Amino acid sequence: MASHPTLNVRGASRVASRPISVVSTQKKNPLVNKAALFHLNPYAKTLRRQEFLKQERIKKEKQGQAGEAFLANLFAP
């Protein structure tokens, strides 16, 4: 029996395999989700903490200065 050039017997008898389905999780945006950011860049947590402490220190310094400057201008002759 001569094989026909367009007839593929081996390909016809083989059952097409289905791709294995993989359960994927939703990708978190590190710009919005801080836990995802800290997972990718642990030093970001330290930077944020330092910036927060710096802002608190500046706020405390400004509280005393603003009151004295205001009173000096208020009671100026």
N, C-alpha and C positions, 0 to 999 in steps of 0.2 A: 504494500500500500504506500503510495507516494504521498508525502505530506504537502498540503497546500500552503503556499507562502503566507497567506493571510490568516490561516487557521492556527491558533495557539492553544493546543490541547492542555498543556501544563498550566497555563494561566487561567483557563476556564474552569479547571477542576479545583483550583485553590480558592479557598474562601478568604475574602478580604478581611484583614484583621482591623479591629476597631482601635482607635487610640485610647490609651488608658486615661481615664479622667482623673485629674488632680484637683483636690479641693484647695482653692486659694483663699487667702485672707485679704481683707481690704487694706490697701497701702495707706498708711497714715501720713499726713502732710506734716513734716517737721516744723514748718513755719507757723502752724496753728497748734499742733499737739506738742507740748513741752516734753512729755515722756519720750516721744519718738526722737525729738531733737537731742535729748540727753543720752539716748541710746546710741545715736550716731556720733555725737561729739560730747564726751563726758566733761571736757574743759568748759563747755558752754555754761554748765551749772555754776562753776566757780566764777566765771565772768559776770553772770547775772547777779550772784550774791554780792560780789565786790561793787558792782554798780548800784545795787540797792543800798548798801551800807554807805557808799559815797553820797548818795542823794539824801539819806537820813542825816548824815553829818552836816551837809550844806544847809539843810532845813533848820537844824538846831542852831547853827551859827547865824542864820538870817533872822531868827526870831528875836534874839537880843539886840542885834544891830538895828533892825527896822524900828523897834520901839524907841531907842535912844535918839535916832535921827528924826523921827516923827515929833518927839517931845521938844527937841532942840528947835525945830522949825515952827512948832506951834507957839512956843513961848518966846520967840525972838522979838526984840524991840522994833 
